[in-house]
């Protein structure tokens, strides 16, 4: 594998940072046994051969080798490899933008290469040509056992329209979508079809049984310029559909969220069709605190100002225009979003909060507590110590601030200070006994202290009391783990199966772990096999499947799996040696040699 990698003159090619001499090492690191090494290689790829969306001469040379890694029998981190291929070929690609390639969109939209950074149309064409082997590969992978792989493969196909006829991609996607049960995978297959097939077929997809498919197809129809009034009305309705937004966020596309993506398309429908969306846009902008506000703002400005700049005198504002600007002025968090402020500058509107208030002739209140919260939210991305420091500044102003209590407690959990975290969590739940985050943190702390029954009850409460779907999923996974530690394997398995179809390596691993504990050895072997297809270097997966083999009487496969687990993580030897699941191997000399402590 990668046999031609060293035959290329990398010194004659360029990345974002100069000569491409480090690219071969980076590509090999994408296939490293160590996950940390691979993660660093992915970061390097997104920095060197896809730097902030720009492609370079070395990108075209690297693409075939990344595809080769994805095509091997047991690729490591296959969804991530496919996502990298999609970015290299089609750029930042989602329902509202892209593909950024030389072929362009099926409806004729073309992209302009970022020539100021060295991109040319010839380079983009060379990258597409180099990526051709990804098409037959991904046409097969849309039937992969992992939903995450199926989604990622569909996105690659969507960005390589040039080769669709050659490999009969559309019929193969149609065949797959007819039998696909996962709604989000169906949506990604529909996403591919919106970039590969006819207007009539896209319109058909807008009536699909899955709401998230309807959204993707309607967005595709809007970009093609064929949206009906009914489609426009549906987009407006979906602006406020929080449940649908959760499903949409799980799609493997470049997105700022459902509301923001819809807002990005609304101006193309014209002012009349956009007008019904204004109340929802105003409502969202009044509480926006992330960069999804940029598209919301652009749509709201088109709906209220059209193409005209802002007036010099606020007395010339219409009522909707004034409502929009007053809402922005009163949203303190909005004024920390630099990209949104640039939109106001382009419209000749005040780009500072005080200036907007003066222009409108209103007074706005600055909340010092909210300023501290905003800073703490940003600092939470820079590690537990900085997060704790920032949340403590909030608590210094208000010792009962629930967001700060949960933020500081979470940082203390990461910093392994259970006593400090417990005090904050206890206070949080005294203030609000139904705080889902508080119960989740209490569960984490109880589990770490070995108080398993208390942990189980806390995670159940967290799942019931929070609207955060990610926390609901994590709380459920933690319940499964605690039930297993309590020896209640049947309950753990039943709860695991309630989550629906496994999608990624973690899902398959946790399902297999529950199955082996419940005595379902054949089912465990099947689940862990799927996990290892996606993550073959995961030592605990090899350990788990070894247990299933040993308990089902298959000593040879058990020993092979143990050997691989210990090769990947030698520190597992004491655990394996003392594990009663391997009682049938206790007298086997090969087993004793494997788990014998090194001299």
C-alpha positions as CSV (number, residue, x, y, z in Angstrom):
1,X,0.0,0.0,0.0
2,X,1.1,3.6,-0.8
3,X,3.8,2.1,-3.0
4,X,4.0,5.2,-5.2
5,X,4.1,7.7,-2.4
6,X,7.9,8.1,-2.4
7,X,8.2,8.2,-6.2
8,X,6.6,11.7,-6.3
9,X,8.9,14.7,-6.2
10,X,7.2,16.4,-3.3
11,X,9.9,19.1,-3.2
12,X,8.5,20.4,-6.4
13,X,5.0,20.8,-5.0
14,X,3.4,23.2,-2.6
15,X,1.1,23.2,0.4
16,X,-0.2,26.2,2.4
17,X,3.2,26.5,4.1
18,X,5.6,25.9,1.3
19,X,7.3,22.8,0.0
20,X,5.2,19.6,0.3
21,X,8.0,17.5,1.8
22,X,6.0,16.6,4.9
23,X,3.0,15.3,3.0
24,X,4.2,11.7,2.6
25,X,4.7,11.4,6.4
26,X,1.3,13.0,7.0
27,X,-0.5,10.5,4.6
28,X,1.2,7.5,6.3
29,X,0.2,8.9,9.7
30,X,-3.4,8.9,8.6
31,X,-3.1,5.1,8.8
32,X,-1.1,4.9,12.0
33,X,-1.9,2.3,14.6
34,X,-2.1,5.1,17.3
35,X,-5.3,7.1,17.2
36,X,-3.6,10.2,18.6
37,X,-1.1,10.1,15.7
38,X,-3.9,9.8,13.2
39,X,-5.8,12.7,14.7
40,X,-2.7,14.9,14.4
41,X,-2.4,13.8,10.8
42,X,-6.0,14.9,10.1
43,X,-5.3,18.3,11.7
44,X,-2.2,18.6,9.5
45,X,-4.1,17.7,6.4
46,X,-6.7,20.4,7.1
47,X,-4.0,22.9,7.7
48,X,-1.6,22.1,4.8
49,X,-3.5,20.7,1.8
50,X,-6.9,22.2,2.7
51,X,-6.1,25.4,4.5
52,X,-9.3,27.3,5.4
53,X,-10.9,25.9,2.2
54,X,-8.0,26.5,-0.2
55,X,-6.5,23.7,-2.2
56,X,-2.9,23.6,-3.4
57,X,-0.8,21.7,-6.0
58,X,0.1,19.0,-3.3
59,X,-3.7,18.4,-2.8
60,X,-4.0,16.9,-6.3
61,X,-1.0,14.7,-5.6
62,X,-2.3,13.6,-2.1
63,X,-5.9,12.7,-3.1
64,X,-5.2,9.3,-4.7
65,X,-3.3,8.1,-1.6
66,X,-6.1,9.2,0.8
67,X,-8.5,7.3,-1.4
68,X,-6.2,4.3,-1.3
69,X,-6.3,4.4,2.6
70,X,-10.1,4.5,2.5
71,X,-10.2,1.6,0.0
72,X,-8.1,-0.9,2.0
73,X,-9.9,-3.9,3.6
74,X,-9.9,-2.5,7.2
75,X,-9.5,1.3,7.0
76,X,-9.0,3.3,10.1
77,X,-11.4,6.1,10.7
78,X,-13.2,5.6,7.4
79,X,-15.8,8.3,7.9
80,X,-13.1,10.8,8.6
81,X,-11.1,9.7,5.5
82,X,-14.2,10.1,3.3
83,X,-14.9,13.5,4.8
84,X,-11.3,14.6,4.1
85,X,-11.7,13.3,0.5
86,X,-14.9,15.4,0.1
87,X,-13.2,18.5,1.4
88,X,-10.2,18.1,-0.9
89,X,-12.5,17.6,-3.9
90,X,-15.5,19.8,-3.2
91,X,-14.4,22.3,-0.5
92,X,-16.8,23.4,2.2
93,X,-19.9,21.7,0.8
94,X,-23.4,21.8,2.2
95,X,-27.0,22.3,1.2
96,X,-26.6,26.0,0.7
97,X,-23.2,26.1,-1.0
98,X,-20.8,24.1,-3.2
99,X,-19.5,22.0,-4.6
100,X,-16.4,24.1,-5.0
101,X,-14.9,22.2,-7.9
102,X,-14.1,22.8,-11.6
103,X,-17.2,21.0,-12.8
104,X,-19.6,23.1,-10.8
105,X,-23.2,22.5,-9.9
106,X,-25.6,20.6,-12.2
107,X,-27.8,23.7,-12.4
108,X,-24.9,25.7,-13.9
109,X,-23.6,27.5,-10.8
110,X,-19.8,27.9,-11.0
111,X,-17.3,28.8,-8.3
112,X,-14.4,31.2,-8.6
113,X,-11.1,29.7,-7.5
114,X,-9.3,31.5,-4.7
115,X,-6.7,32.9,-7.0
116,X,-5.2,35.2,-4.4
117,X,-4.1,32.0,-2.6
118,X,-2.9,30.3,-5.7
119,X,-6.0,28.3,-6.6
120,X,-6.7,27.9,-10.3
121,X,-9.5,26.2,-12.2
122,X,-6.9,23.9,-13.7
123,X,-5.8,22.8,-10.2
124,X,-9.4,22.1,-9.2
125,X,-9.9,20.1,-12.3
126,X,-6.7,18.1,-11.6
127,X,-8.0,17.3,-8.1
128,X,-11.3,16.1,-9.5
129,X,-9.5,13.9,-12.0
130,X,-7.3,12.5,-9.3
131,X,-10.3,11.7,-7.2
132,X,-12.1,9.5,-9.8
133,X,-11.3,6.2,-7.9
134,X,-13.4,7.5,-5.0
135,X,-16.5,7.2,-7.1
136,X,-16.7,3.4,-7.5
137,X,-15.5,3.0,-4.0
138,X,-18.2,5.3,-2.5
139,X,-20.9,3.8,-4.8
140,X,-20.2,0.6,-2.8
141,X,-19.8,2.2,0.6
142,X,-23.4,3.7,0.5
143,X,-24.3,0.1,1.5
144,X,-21.7,-0.1,4.3
145,X,-22.9,-1.4,7.7
146,X,-22.1,1.9,9.4
147,X,-24.6,4.8,8.9
148,X,-21.7,7.3,9.4
149,X,-19.8,5.7,6.5
150,X,-22.9,5.7,4.3
151,X,-23.5,9.4,5.0
152,X,-19.9,10.3,4.2
153,X,-19.8,8.2,1.0
154,X,-23.0,10.0,-0.2
155,X,-21.3,13.4,0.2
156,X,-18.3,12.3,-1.8
157,X,-20.5,11.2,-4.6
158,X,-22.4,14.5,-4.5
159,X,-19.2,16.3,-5.2
160,X,-18.0,14.2,-8.1
161,X,-20.8,14.7,-10.7
162,X,-18.3,14.5,-13.6
163,X,-18.0,10.7,-13.2
164,X,-21.6,9.9,-12.2
165,X,-22.6,8.5,-15.6
166,X,-19.5,6.5,-16.0
167,X,-20.1,4.5,-12.8
168,X,-23.9,4.6,-12.9
169,X,-24.0,6.4,-9.7
170,X,-27.6,7.7,-9.8
171,X,-29.2,4.3,-10.3
172,X,-27.1,2.9,-7.5
173,X,-28.1,5.7,-5.2
174,X,-31.8,5.2,-6.2
175,X,-31.5,1.5,-5.4
176,X,-30.0,2.2,-2.0
177,X,-32.4,5.0,-1.0
178,X,-35.3,2.6,-1.8
179,X,-34.1,0.3,1.0
180,X,-32.4,2.7,3.4
181,X,-34.1,2.8,6.8
182,X,-31.9,5.4,8.5
183,X,-33.5,8.8,8.0
184,X,-30.3,10.8,8.1
185,X,-28.6,8.5,5.6
186,X,-31.7,8.8,3.3
187,X,-31.2,12.6,3.6
188,X,-27.6,12.4,2.5
189,X,-28.5,10.1,-0.4
190,X,-31.1,12.7,-1.3
191,X,-28.4,15.4,-1.0
192,X,-26.3,13.5,-3.5
193,X,-29.3,13.2,-5.9
194,X,-30.0,17.0,-5.7
195,X,-26.5,17.4,-7.2
196,X,-26.7,14.6,-9.7
197,X,-30.2,14.1,-11.0
198,X,-33.2,15.8,-12.7
199,X,-35.4,18.7,-11.4
200,X,-38.4,16.3,-11.5
201,X,-36.7,13.8,-9.2
202,X,-35.7,16.5,-6.7
203,X,-39.3,17.7,-6.6
204,X,-40.4,14.1,-5.9
205,X,-38.0,14.0,-2.9
206,X,-39.6,17.0,-1.3
207,X,-42.5,14.7,-0.5
208,X,-40.4,12.0,1.1
209,X,-41.7,10.4,4.3
210,X,-38.7,11.6,6.3
211,X,-38.9,15.3,7.2
212,X,-35.1,15.7,7.0
213,X,-35.2,14.4,3.5
214,X,-37.9,16.9,2.6
215,X,-35.7,19.7,4.0
216,X,-32.6,18.7,1.9
217,X,-34.7,18.2,-1.2
218,X,-36.4,21.6,-0.8
219,X,-33.1,23.3,-0.3
220,X,-31.9,21.6,-3.5
221,X,-35.0,22.8,-5.4
222,X,-34.5,26.3,-4.1
223,X,-30.9,26.4,-5.2
224,X,-32.0,25.1,-8.7
225,X,-34.6,28.0,-8.8
226,X,-37.6,25.7,-9.0
227,X,-39.0,26.2,-5.5
228,X,-42.8,26.5,-5.4
229,X,-44.8,28.6,-3.0
230,X,-45.5,25.5,-0.9
231,X,-41.8,24.8,-0.7
232,X,-41.1,28.4,0.3
233,X,-43.8,28.2,3.0
234,X,-42.3,24.9,4.3
235,X,-38.8,26.5,4.7
236,X,-40.4,29.3,6.7
237,X,-42.1,26.7,9.0
238,X,-38.9,24.7,9.4
239,X,-37.1,27.8,10.7
240,X,-38.6,27.2,14.1
241,X,-38.7,23.4,14.1
242,X,-36.2,22.5,16.9
243,X,-36.8,18.8,16.7
244,X,-36.0,18.7,13.0
245,X,-33.0,20.9,13.7
246,X,-31.5,18.1,15.9
247,X,-31.8,15.6,13.0
248,X,-30.4,18.1,10.6
249,X,-27.4,18.7,12.8
250,X,-26.5,15.0,12.5
251,X,-26.0,15.2,8.7
252,X,-22.5,15.0,7.3
253,X,-22.6,18.4,5.6
254,X,-21.0,21.8,6.1
255,X,-23.6,23.7,7.9
256,X,-24.3,26.5,10.4
257,X,-27.5,24.8,11.6
258,X,-31.0,24.4,10.1
259,X,-32.3,27.9,10.7
260,X,-29.1,29.6,9.4
261,X,-29.0,27.4,6.3
262,X,-32.6,28.1,5.5
263,X,-32.0,31.8,6.0
264,X,-29.1,31.6,3.6
265,X,-31.5,30.5,0.9
266,X,-34.5,32.7,1.7
267,X,-33.2,35.9,-0.2
268,X,-33.2,33.9,-3.5
269,X,-37.0,33.5,-3.1
270,X,-37.6,37.2,-3.4
271,X,-39.0,39.7,-0.9
272,X,-42.6,38.6,-1.2
273,X,-41.9,35.0,-0.3
274,X,-39.4,36.1,2.4
275,X,-41.9,38.4,4.1
276,X,-43.7,35.6,6.1
277,X,-40.3,34.6,7.6
278,X,-39.5,38.0,9.1
279,X,-41.2,37.4,12.5
280,X,-39.2,34.1,13.0
281,X,-36.0,35.7,11.8
282,X,-36.4,38.7,14.2
283,X,-37.1,36.3,17.0
284,X,-34.0,34.2,16.4
285,X,-31.8,37.3,15.9
286,X,-33.0,38.7,19.2
287,X,-31.3,35.8,21.0
288,X,-28.5,34.7,18.6
289,X,-25.1,34.3,20.0
290,X,-23.3,32.3,17.4
291,X,-22.1,32.8,13.8
292,X,-25.4,31.3,12.5
293,X,-26.6,34.9,13.0
294,X,-24.8,36.0,9.9
295,X,-27.2,34.3,7.5
296,X,-30.2,35.2,9.6
297,X,-29.2,38.8,9.5
298,X,-28.6,38.9,5.7
299,X,-32.1,37.4,5.1
300,X,-33.7,39.8,7.6
301,X,-32.0,42.7,5.9
302,X,-33.2,41.6,2.4
303,X,-36.7,41.1,3.8
304,X,-36.8,44.6,5.3
305,X,-34.5,46.8,3.2
306,X,-34.3,44.9,-0.1
307,X,-31.1,45.9,-1.8
308,X,-31.1,49.4,-0.3
309,X,-28.5,50.6,2.2
310,X,-29.6,51.9,5.6
311,X,-30.8,55.5,5.8
312,X,-28.8,58.3,7.4
313,X,-31.8,59.2,9.6
314,X,-33.7,56.7,11.6
315,X,-36.9,58.6,11.0
316,X,-36.8,57.1,7.5
317,X,-37.0,53.5,8.8
318,X,-40.2,51.5,8.2
319,X,-41.7,49.7,11.1
320,X,-40.2,46.3,10.2
321,X,-36.8,47.8,9.7
322,X,-36.9,49.5,13.1
323,X,-38.2,46.3,14.8
324,X,-35.2,44.4,13.3
325,X,-32.6,47.0,14.4
326,X,-34.1,47.5,17.9
327,X,-34.0,43.7,18.4
328,X,-30.4,43.6,17.5
329,X,-29.5,46.6,19.7
330,X,-31.1,44.8,22.7
331,X,-29.2,41.5,22.1
332,X,-26.0,42.1,23.9
333,X,-24.4,38.8,22.7
334,X,-24.9,39.7,19.0
335,X,-22.4,42.5,19.2
336,X,-19.6,40.1,19.8
337,X,-20.0,38.5,16.4
338,X,-17.5,40.2,14.1
339,X,-18.8,38.6,10.8
340,X,-22.3,39.8,11.6
341,X,-21.1,43.3,12.3
342,X,-19.4,43.3,8.8
343,X,-22.8,42.7,7.3
344,X,-24.1,45.9,9.0
345,X,-21.1,47.8,7.7
346,X,-21.9,46.7,4.2
347,X,-25.4,48.0,4.6
348,X,-24.1,51.4,6.0
349,X,-25.7,50.7,9.3
350,X,-24.0,51.2,12.7
351,X,-21.7,48.3,13.6
352,X,-21.3,49.2,17.3
353,X,-24.0,48.7,19.9
354,X,-23.8,52.1,21.3
355,X,-23.8,53.6,17.8
356,X,-26.9,51.6,16.9
357,X,-28.7,52.7,20.1
358,X,-27.8,56.4,19.4
359,X,-29.0,56.0,15.8
360,X,-32.3,54.6,16.9
361,X,-32.7,57.0,19.8
362,X,-33.1,54.3,22.4
363,X,-31.3,53.2,25.6
364,X,-29.8,49.7,25.9
365,X,-28.8,48.0,29.1
366,X,-25.4,46.3,29.3
367,X,-25.5,43.4,31.7
368,X,-22.0,42.9,33.2
369,X,-23.0,39.4,34.2
370,X,-23.9,38.4,30.6
371,X,-20.6,39.9,29.4
372,X,-18.8,37.5,31.9
373,X,-20.9,34.6,30.7
374,X,-20.1,35.3,27.1
375,X,-16.4,35.3,27.9
376,X,-16.7,32.1,29.9
377,X,-18.5,30.4,27.0
378,X,-15.6,31.3,24.7
379,X,-12.9,30.3,27.2
380,X,-14.5,26.9,27.7
381,X,-13.0,26.0,24.3
382,X,-9.5,26.6,25.6
383,X,-9.3,23.9,28.4
384,X,-10.6,23.3,31.8
385,X,-8.3,25.6,33.7
386,X,-9.3,28.7,31.6
387,X,-12.9,27.7,31.7
388,X,-12.9,27.4,35.5
389,X,-11.2,30.8,35.9
390,X,-13.8,32.4,33.7
391,X,-16.8,30.7,35.2
392,X,-15.5,31.7,38.7
393,X,-15.6,35.3,37.5
394,X,-19.3,34.9,36.8
395,X,-19.9,33.3,40.2
396,X,-18.1,36.2,41.9
397,X,-20.9,38.4,40.5
398,X,-23.7,35.9,41.2
399,X,-23.1,32.8,43.3
400,X,-26.4,31.4,42.2
401,X,-25.9,31.6,38.4
402,X,-26.9,28.2,37.2
403,X,-24.9,28.2,33.9
404,X,-21.8,29.2,35.8
405,X,-22.3,26.6,38.5
406,X,-22.6,23.8,35.9
407,X,-19.7,25.2,33.8
408,X,-17.4,25.5,36.8
409,X,-18.4,22.0,38.1
410,X,-17.8,20.5,34.7
411,X,-14.3,22.1,34.6
412,X,-13.6,20.7,38.1
413,X,-14.6,17.2,37.0
414,X,-12.1,17.5,34.2
415,X,-9.5,18.7,36.6
416,X,-10.2,15.8,38.9
417,X,-11.5,17.8,41.9
418,X,-14.6,15.8,42.9
419,X,-15.1,17.6,46.2
420,X,-15.1,21.0,44.6
421,X,-17.4,19.8,41.8
422,X,-19.8,18.1,44.2
423,X,-20.2,21.4,46.2
424,X,-21.2,23.3,43.1
425,X,-23.5,20.5,41.8
426,X,-25.3,20.3,45.2
427,X,-25.8,24.0,45.2
428,X,-27.1,23.9,41.6
429,X,-29.7,21.3,42.4
430,X,-30.7,23.1,45.5
431,X,-31.5,26.1,43.3
432,X,-33.2,24.0,40.6
433,X,-34.0,20.4,41.5
434,X,-34.9,19.7,37.8
435,X,-31.7,20.9,36.2
436,X,-30.7,18.1,33.8
437,X,-27.1,19.2,33.6
438,X,-26.8,19.1,37.3
439,X,-28.2,15.6,37.5
440,X,-25.8,14.5,34.7
441,X,-22.8,15.9,36.6
442,X,-24.0,14.2,39.8
443,X,-24.1,10.9,37.9
444,X,-20.6,11.4,36.7
445,X,-19.3,12.1,40.2
446,X,-21.2,9.2,41.7
447,X,-20.0,6.8,39.1
448,X,-16.4,7.8,39.7
449,X,-16.9,7.4,43.4
450,X,-18.2,3.9,42.9
451,X,-21.8,4.9,44.1
452,X,-23.4,3.0,41.2
453,X,-27.0,3.0,42.2
454,X,-26.9,6.7,42.9
455,X,-25.1,7.2,39.5
456,X,-27.8,5.2,37.7
457,X,-30.6,7.2,39.2
458,X,-28.9,10.5,38.4
459,X,-28.3,9.6,34.7
460,X,-32.0,8.5,34.4
461,X,-33.0,11.9,35.8
462,X,-30.6,13.8,33.5
463,X,-32.1,12.0,30.5
464,X,-35.6,12.9,31.5
465,X,-35.0,16.5,32.4
466,X,-32.8,17.8,29.6
467,X,-33.8,19.0,26.1
468,X,-30.2,18.6,24.9
469,X,-30.3,15.5,22.7
470,X,-26.6,14.9,22.9
471,X,-26.8,14.8,26.7
472,X,-29.8,12.5,26.5
473,X,-27.7,10.1,24.4
474,X,-24.7,10.3,26.7
475,X,-26.8,9.8,29.8
476,X,-28.3,6.7,28.2
477,X,-24.9,5.4,27.3
478,X,-23.8,6.0,30.9
479,X,-26.8,4.2,32.2
480,X,-25.8,1.2,30.1
481,X,-22.3,1.3,31.5
482,X,-23.5,1.5,35.1
483,X,-25.9,-1.3,34.6
484,X,-23.1,-3.5,33.3
485,X,-21.0,-2.6,36.4
486,X,-23.9,-3.6,38.6
487,X,-24.1,-7.0,36.9
488,X,-27.5,-6.2,35.4
489,X,-26.5,-7.3,31.9
490,X,-30.0,-8.0,30.6
491,X,-31.2,-4.5,31.5
492,X,-28.1,-3.0,30.0
493,X,-28.6,-4.8,26.7
494,X,-32.3,-3.9,26.5
495,X,-31.5,-0.2,27.1
496,X,-28.7,-0.4,24.5
497,X,-31.0,-1.9,21.9
498,X,-33.6,0.9,22.5
499,X,-31.2,3.4,21.0
500,X,-31.9,1.9,17.5
501,X,-29.4,0.9,14.9
502,X,-25.7,1.2,15.7
503,X,-24.0,3.8,13.5
504,X,-20.3,4.1,14.4
505,X,-17.5,2.2,16.0
506,X,-18.5,3.4,19.5
507,X,-22.1,2.3,19.0
508,X,-21.1,-1.2,17.9
509,X,-18.5,-1.5,20.7
510,X,-20.9,-0.6,23.4
511,X,-23.6,-2.8,21.9
512,X,-21.2,-5.7,21.8
513,X,-20.1,-5.1,25.4
514,X,-23.7,-5.2,26.5
515,X,-24.3,-8.4,24.4
516,X,-21.4,-10.3,25.9
517,X,-22.4,-9.4,29.4
518,X,-25.9,-10.7,28.6
519,X,-24.6,-14.0,27.2
520,X,-25.4,-13.2,23.6
521,X,-22.0,-14.2,22.3
522,X,-22.7,-14.6,18.5
523,X,-24.4,-11.2,18.5
524,X,-21.5,-9.7,20.4
525,X,-19.0,-11.1,17.8
526,X,-21.1,-9.6,15.0
527,X,-21.3,-6.1,16.7
528,X,-17.6,-6.0,17.6
529,X,-16.6,-7.2,14.1
530,X,-18.4,-4.1,12.7
531,X,-16.7,-1.9,15.3
532,X,-13.3,-3.3,14.2
533,X,-14.0,-2.7,10.6
534,X,-14.1,1.0,11.4
535,X,-11.5,1.1,14.2
536,X,-9.3,-1.9,13.9
537,X,-6.7,-0.7,16.5
538,X,-9.2,-0.4,19.4
539,X,-7.7,-2.7,22.0
540,X,-10.8,-3.0,24.1
541,X,-12.8,-4.1,21.1
542,X,-10.3,-7.0,20.6
543,X,-10.6,-7.7,24.3
544,X,-14.4,-7.9,24.2
545,X,-14.5,-10.1,21.1
546,X,-11.9,-12.4,22.8
547,X,-14.3,-12.8,25.7
548,X,-17.2,-13.7,23.4
549,X,-15.0,-16.3,21.6
550,X,-13.7,-17.8,24.8
551,X,-17.2,-18.0,26.3
552,X,-18.5,-19.7,23.2
553,X,-15.7,-22.2,23.2
554,X,-13.6,-20.9,20.3
555,X,-10.2,-20.9,21.8
556,X,-8.2,-20.2,18.7
557,X,-10.1,-17.0,17.8
558,X,-10.0,-15.9,21.5
559,X,-6.3,-16.3,21.7
560,X,-5.8,-14.4,18.4
561,X,-8.0,-11.5,19.7
562,X,-6.1,-11.5,23.0
563,X,-2.8,-11.3,21.3
564,X,-4.0,-8.4,19.2
565,X,-5.4,-6.5,22.2
566,X,-2.1,-6.9,24.1
567,X,-0.1,-5.9,21.0
568,X,-2.1,-2.6,21.0
569,X,-2.3,-2.1,24.7
570,X,0.1,-4.3,26.8
571,X,-1.2,-2.8,30.1
572,X,-4.4,-4.9,29.6
573,X,-2.5,-8.0,30.5
574,X,-3.4,-8.1,34.3
575,X,-7.1,-7.5,33.5
576,X,-7.2,-10.2,30.9
577,X,-5.3,-12.6,33.2
578,X,-7.8,-12.2,36.0
579,X,-10.9,-12.1,33.8
580,X,-13.3,-15.0,34.6
581,X,-14.5,-14.9,31.0
582,X,-11.2,-16.6,30.1
583,X,-11.5,-19.5,32.6
584,X,-11.6,-22.0,29.8
585,X,-8.2,-20.8,28.7
586,X,-6.5,-20.8,32.2
587,X,-4.6,-24.0,31.6
588,X,-3.7,-23.2,28.0
589,X,0.1,-22.5,27.8
590,X,-0.4,-20.0,25.0
591,X,-2.8,-18.0,27.2
592,X,-0.4,-18.0,30.1
593,X,2.4,-16.8,27.9
594,X,0.3,-14.0,26.5
595,X,-0.7,-12.6,29.9
596,X,2.6,-13.3,31.7
597,X,4.1,-10.1,33.0
598,X,7.2,-9.0,31.1
599,X,10.5,-9.6,32.8
